[in-house]
Amino acid sequence: MNRTVPQKQLPKLLVVDDSADIRDSLCQYLIRSGLDAVAAASADEARAELRAEQISLIILDLMMPGEDGLSFCRALMSGAGGARVPVIMLTALHSDANKIRGLDLGADDYVTKPFNPRELLSRIHAVLRRGSLARPGPATERRRFAGILHDPQAQVVHLPDGAEVGLTSGENRLLEALLDHPGGVLSRDDIARLISRKGGTTTMRAADNCIFRLRRKLGDNARAPRILLTDWGGGYRIVDDVRPDL
């Protein structure tokens, strides 16, 4: 008997930008990249989409006629629009003051125009990943990569030679996040957030040290890594041969 396998619902993104060229081309790129996306040309249209759709993340232009992105973001963070939705600010303004204003209001990230779509996609995945990590419940999916088995519930990796190596909570969260998006870049800032204790802060140096320790535990050569790779744009990624342990 044939059984229909339920399709996993894709994260739906809302692109809010008064430029039709930007919002339409960005929506098309996101859909080609395996996400779902809808567009809005103004804050009012964005509110209508939020009422009609279950939005996972908003890409919000800062400079819009009428109600600008900062005002709309302020309303979102106040709870006026319902449940909290992550926000990535998108703007042509490069000043640190505007970046700080957006982040102080509660925006999750900030990208300046012109932007590299692949970089924006990586940041989108990072914000979505942080949201999933914030949800309660331990990770349970065991996965294999580069001949290694990761058991996130037990917080261990099983190496190809049969050795079992324990992970700290931060290392376990970091490895889980890297395996969620094989080949995708995790920035040092993302890593710092992942390994920090609740309510605390972590330095970039601590993030790099966590990468160093995780490489050592995976049996990876820090001088010529083949598993946990350095992205010279400022982050790290894991090999892309990740698969579930069946």
The 8 nearest C-alpha neighbors of each residue, nearest first, counted from 0:
[[1, 2, 3, 4, 5, 6, 7, 245],
 [2, 0, 3, 4, 5, 6, 7, 8],
 [1, 3, 4, 0, 5, 6, 7, 8],
 [2, 4, 5, 1, 6, 0, 7, 8],
 [3, 5, 2, 6, 7, 1, 8, 0],
 [6, 4, 3, 7, 8, 2, 9, 1],
 [5, 7, 8, 4, 9, 3, 2, 10],
 [8, 6, 9, 5, 4, 10, 34, 33],
 [9, 7, 6, 10, 11, 5, 35, 34],
 [8, 10, 34, 35, 11, 7, 33, 6],
 [9, 11, 55, 34, 35, 12, 8, 54],
 [12, 10, 35, 54, 36, 55, 9, 34],
 [13, 11, 36, 56, 57, 55, 54, 35],
 [12, 14, 57, 37, 38, 36, 58, 15],
 [15, 13, 38, 58, 22, 57, 39, 37],
 [16, 14, 39, 59, 40, 60, 38, 58],
 [17, 15, 60, 40, 18, 22, 14, 39],
 [16, 18, 40, 63, 41, 19, 15, 64],
 [19, 17, 16, 21, 20, 22, 40, 23],
 [18, 20, 22, 21, 23, 17, 16, 40],
 [21, 19, 18, 23, 22, 24, 25, 17],
 [22, 20, 24, 18, 19, 23, 25, 16],
 [21, 23, 25, 19, 24, 16, 20, 14],
 [24, 22, 26, 25, 20, 21, 19, 27],
 [23, 25, 27, 21, 26, 22, 20, 28],
 [24, 26, 28, 22, 27, 23, 21, 29],
 [27, 25, 23, 29, 36, 28, 24, 22],
 [26, 28, 24, 30, 25, 29, 31, 23],
 [27, 29, 25, 31, 26, 30, 32, 24],
 [30, 28, 32, 26, 31, 34, 27, 25],
 [29, 31, 34, 27, 35, 32, 33, 28],
 [32, 30, 28, 29, 33, 27, 34, 26],
 [33, 31, 29, 30, 34, 28, 120, 27],
 [32, 34, 30, 31, 29, 35, 9, 28],
 [35, 33, 30, 29, 9, 32, 10, 11],
 [34, 36, 11, 30, 9, 10, 12, 29],
 [37, 35, 12, 11, 26, 13, 30, 34],
 [36, 38, 13, 14, 12, 26, 39, 35],
 [39, 37, 14, 13, 15, 22, 36, 40],
 [38, 40, 15, 45, 44, 41, 14, 16],
 [39, 41, 17, 16, 15, 44, 38, 18],
 [42, 40, 44, 43, 39, 17, 45, 15],
 [41, 43, 45, 44, 46, 66, 71, 40],
 [42, 44, 46, 45, 41, 47, 40, 39],
 [45, 43, 47, 41, 39, 46, 42, 48],
 [44, 46, 42, 48, 39, 43, 47, 41],
 [47, 45, 49, 43, 48, 44, 42, 50],
 [46, 48, 44, 50, 45, 49, 51, 43],
 [49, 47, 51, 45, 50, 46, 52, 44],
 [50, 48, 46, 52, 47, 51, 45, 54],
 [49, 51, 47, 48, 52, 46, 53, 80],
 [52, 50, 48, 49, 47, 53, 46, 54],
 [53, 51, 49, 48, 54, 50, 11, 47],
 [52, 54, 55, 49, 11, 51, 50, 48],
 [53, 55, 11, 56, 52, 12, 49, 13],
 [54, 56, 11, 10, 12, 84, 53, 85],
 [55, 57, 85, 12, 84, 54, 86, 13],
 [58, 56, 13, 86, 12, 59, 14, 85],
 [59, 57, 14, 87, 86, 88, 15, 13],
 [58, 60, 88, 15, 89, 57, 87, 68],
 [61, 59, 89, 16, 90, 68, 62, 15],
 [60, 62, 68, 90, 67, 69, 89, 59],
 [63, 61, 67, 60, 68, 90, 64, 91],
 [64, 62, 67, 17, 61, 65, 68, 66],
 [65, 63, 66, 67, 62, 17, 41, 42],
 [64, 66, 67, 63, 41, 42, 62, 43],
 [65, 67, 64, 70, 42, 63, 71, 68],
 [68, 66, 63, 70, 62, 69, 61, 65],
 [67, 69, 61, 71, 70, 60, 72, 62],
 [70, 68, 72, 71, 67, 73, 61, 101],
 [69, 71, 73, 72, 68, 67, 66, 74],
 [70, 72, 68, 74, 73, 69, 75, 42],
 [71, 73, 75, 69, 74, 70, 68, 76],
 [72, 74, 70, 76, 71, 75, 104, 69],
 [73, 75, 71, 77, 72, 76, 79, 70],
 [76, 74, 72, 80, 77, 73, 78, 79],
 [75, 77, 73, 78, 74, 72, 105, 83],
 [78, 76, 74, 75, 79, 73, 80, 72],
 [77, 79, 76, 81, 80, 75, 82, 83],
 [80, 78, 77, 81, 74, 75, 76, 82],
 [79, 81, 75, 78, 82, 74, 46, 49],
 [82, 80, 78, 79, 83, 75, 84, 49],
 [81, 83, 84, 78, 80, 75, 79, 76],
 [82, 84, 81, 76, 78, 85, 75, 80],
 [83, 85, 56, 82, 55, 86, 57, 54],
 [86, 84, 56, 107, 57, 83, 106, 87],
 [87, 85, 57, 106, 107, 56, 58, 88],
 [86, 88, 108, 58, 109, 107, 106, 59],
 [89, 87, 109, 59, 60, 58, 110, 108],
 [90, 88, 60, 110, 59, 111, 61, 109],
 [91, 89, 111, 61, 92, 60, 112, 88],
 [90, 92, 112, 111, 93, 113, 89, 62],
 [93, 91, 90, 94, 111, 97, 112, 61],
 [92, 94, 91, 111, 95, 97, 98, 90],
 [95, 93, 96, 97, 92, 98, 99, 91],
 [94, 96, 98, 97, 99, 93, 100, 92],
 [97, 95, 99, 94, 98, 100, 93, 101],
 [98, 96, 100, 99, 95, 94, 101, 92],
 [97, 99, 95, 101, 96, 100, 102, 94],
 [98, 100, 102, 96, 97, 101, 103, 95],
 [101, 99, 97, 103, 98, 102, 96, 104],
 [100, 102, 104, 98, 99, 103, 106, 97],
 [101, 103, 106, 99, 105, 104, 100, 98],
 [104, 102, 100, 105, 101, 99, 106, 98],
 [103, 105, 101, 102, 73, 106, 100, 72],
 [104, 106, 102, 103, 107, 76, 101, 72],
 [107, 105, 102, 86, 101, 108, 104, 87],
 [108, 106, 86, 87, 85, 105, 102, 126],
 [109, 107, 87, 106, 88, 86, 110, 102],
 [108, 110, 88, 87, 89, 98, 111, 107],
 [111, 109, 89, 88, 90, 112, 108, 114],
 [110, 112, 90, 91, 89, 114, 113, 93],
 [113, 111, 91, 114, 90, 110, 89, 92],
 [112, 114, 111, 115, 91, 90, 110, 116],
 [115, 113, 112, 116, 111, 110, 119, 118],
 [114, 116, 118, 117, 119, 113, 112, 120],
 [117, 115, 119, 118, 120, 114, 25, 28],
 [118, 116, 120, 119, 115, 121, 122, 114],
 [119, 117, 121, 115, 120, 116, 122, 114],
 [118, 120, 116, 122, 121, 117, 123, 115],
 [121, 119, 117, 123, 118, 122, 116, 124],
 [120, 122, 118, 124, 119, 123, 117, 184],
 [121, 123, 125, 119, 120, 124, 126, 118],
 [124, 122, 120, 126, 125, 121, 119, 127],
 [123, 125, 127, 121, 122, 126, 128, 120],
 [124, 126, 122, 128, 123, 127, 129, 121],
 [127, 125, 129, 123, 128, 124, 122, 130],
 [128, 126, 130, 124, 129, 125, 123, 131],
 [127, 129, 125, 131, 130, 126, 124, 132],
 [130, 128, 132, 126, 131, 127, 125, 133],
 [131, 129, 127, 133, 128, 132, 126, 134],
 [130, 132, 128, 133, 134, 129, 127, 135],
 [133, 131, 129, 130, 134, 128, 135, 172],
 [132, 134, 130, 131, 129, 135, 128, 136],
 [133, 135, 131, 132, 136, 130, 129, 137],
 [136, 134, 133, 137, 132, 131, 138, 130],
 [135, 137, 138, 134, 139, 132, 133, 131],
 [138, 136, 139, 152, 135, 151, 134, 132],
 [137, 139, 151, 152, 140, 136, 175, 141],
 [138, 140, 152, 151, 137, 141, 150, 153],
 [139, 141, 138, 142, 151, 150, 243, 244],
 [142, 140, 150, 244, 149, 243, 139, 151],
 [143, 141, 243, 244, 149, 242, 148, 140],
 [142, 144, 148, 147, 242, 241, 244, 243],
 [143, 145, 241, 147, 146, 240, 242, 148],
 [144, 146, 147, 226, 240, 143, 238, 241],
 [145, 147, 144, 159, 143, 148, 158, 157],
 [148, 146, 158, 144, 143, 145, 157, 159],
 [149, 147, 143, 157, 156, 142, 150, 144],
 [150, 148, 156, 142, 141, 151, 155, 143],
 [149, 151, 141, 155, 153, 152, 154, 156],
 [152, 150, 154, 153, 138, 139, 149, 171],
 [151, 153, 139, 154, 150, 138, 137, 140],
 [152, 154, 151, 155, 150, 165, 139, 156],
 [155, 153, 151, 166, 152, 171, 150, 165],
 [156, 154, 165, 164, 166, 150, 153, 149],
 [155, 157, 149, 164, 148, 163, 150, 158],
 [156, 158, 163, 148, 162, 147, 161, 164],
 [157, 159, 147, 162, 161, 160, 156, 163],
 [160, 158, 161, 146, 147, 157, 162, 148],
 [161, 159, 158, 162, 157, 163, 147, 146],
 [162, 160, 158, 159, 157, 163, 147, 164],
 [163, 161, 158, 160, 157, 164, 159, 156],
 [164, 162, 157, 156, 158, 161, 155, 165],
 [163, 165, 156, 155, 162, 157, 216, 166],
 [164, 166, 155, 154, 156, 163, 167, 216],
 [167, 165, 154, 155, 171, 170, 168, 164],
 [166, 168, 170, 169, 171, 165, 154, 172],
 [169, 167, 171, 170, 172, 166, 154, 194],
 [168, 170, 194, 172, 171, 167, 173, 193],
 [171, 169, 173, 167, 172, 168, 166, 174],
 [170, 172, 168, 174, 169, 173, 166, 154],
 [173, 171, 175, 169, 170, 174, 176, 168],
 [172, 174, 170, 176, 171, 175, 169, 177],
 [173, 175, 177, 171, 176, 172, 170, 178],
 [174, 176, 172, 178, 173, 177, 171, 179],
 [177, 175, 179, 173, 174, 178, 172, 128],
 [178, 176, 174, 179, 175, 180, 237, 181],
 [177, 179, 175, 181, 180, 176, 174, 241],
 [178, 180, 176, 177, 175, 181, 128, 174],
 [179, 181, 183, 178, 177, 182, 176, 124],
 [182, 180, 239, 178, 183, 237, 238, 177],
 [181, 183, 239, 236, 237, 238, 180, 184],
 [184, 182, 180, 181, 236, 121, 185, 237],
 [183, 185, 236, 235, 234, 121, 186, 182],
 [184, 186, 235, 234, 236, 189, 183, 187],
 [187, 185, 234, 189, 188, 233, 184, 190],
 [188, 186, 190, 234, 189, 191, 203, 206],
 [187, 189, 191, 186, 190, 192, 203, 206],
 [190, 188, 186, 192, 187, 191, 185, 193],
 [189, 191, 187, 193, 192, 188, 206, 194],
 [190, 192, 188, 206, 201, 189, 193, 194],
 [193, 191, 189, 195, 190, 194, 188, 201],
 [194, 192, 190, 191, 195, 189, 173, 172],
 [193, 195, 169, 191, 192, 190, 196, 173],
 [196, 194, 201, 192, 200, 193, 199, 191],
 [195, 197, 199, 198, 194, 200, 201, 193],
 [198, 196, 199, 195, 200, 194, 192, 193],
 [197, 199, 196, 200, 195, 192, 201, 194],
 [200, 198, 196, 197, 195, 201, 192, 194],
 [199, 201, 195, 202, 198, 196, 192, 191],
 [200, 202, 191, 195, 205, 203, 192, 199],
 [203, 201, 205, 204, 191, 206, 200, 188],
 [202, 204, 206, 205, 191, 187, 207, 188],
 [203, 205, 207, 202, 206, 208, 201, 209],
 [204, 206, 208, 202, 203, 207, 209, 201],
 [207, 205, 203, 191, 209, 204, 208, 190],
 [208, 206, 210, 204, 209, 205, 211, 203],
 [207, 209, 211, 205, 210, 206, 204, 212],
 [208, 210, 206, 212, 211, 207, 213, 205],
 [209, 211, 207, 213, 208, 212, 214, 206],
 [212, 210, 208, 214, 209, 213, 207, 215],
 [213, 211, 215, 209, 214, 210, 208, 216],
 [212, 214, 216, 210, 215, 211, 209, 217],
 [215, 213, 219, 217, 211, 212, 216, 210],
 [214, 216, 218, 212, 213, 217, 219, 211],
 [215, 217, 213, 218, 214, 212, 164, 219],
 [218, 216, 214, 219, 215, 213, 158, 156],
 [219, 217, 215, 216, 214, 220, 158, 213],
 [218, 220, 214, 217, 224, 215, 221, 226],
 [219, 221, 224, 223, 222, 218, 214, 215],
 [220, 222, 224, 223, 219, 214, 211, 215],
 [223, 221, 220, 224, 219, 225, 228, 229],
 [222, 224, 220, 221, 225, 219, 228, 226],
 [225, 223, 220, 221, 219, 226, 228, 222],
 [224, 226, 227, 228, 223, 219, 220, 238],
 [227, 225, 238, 237, 224, 228, 219, 145],
 [228, 226, 237, 236, 224, 225, 214, 238],
 [227, 229, 236, 235, 237, 224, 226, 225],
 [230, 228, 235, 231, 234, 236, 227, 233],
 [231, 229, 234, 235, 232, 233, 228, 236],
 [230, 232, 233, 229, 234, 235, 228, 184],
 [233, 231, 230, 234, 186, 229, 235, 184],
 [234, 232, 231, 230, 186, 187, 235, 229],
 [233, 235, 186, 230, 187, 185, 184, 229],
 [234, 236, 229, 230, 185, 184, 228, 186],
 [237, 235, 184, 228, 182, 183, 227, 185],
 [236, 238, 227, 182, 181, 226, 228, 177],
 [239, 237, 226, 182, 240, 181, 227, 236],
 [238, 240, 181, 182, 241, 237, 144, 180],
 [241, 239, 144, 238, 242, 145, 181, 143],
 [242, 240, 144, 239, 143, 181, 178, 142],
 [241, 243, 143, 142, 240, 244, 144, 245],
 [244, 242, 142, 245, 143, 141, 241, 140],
 [243, 245, 142, 141, 143, 242, 148, 140],
 [244, 243, 141, 142, 242, 143, 140, 148]]
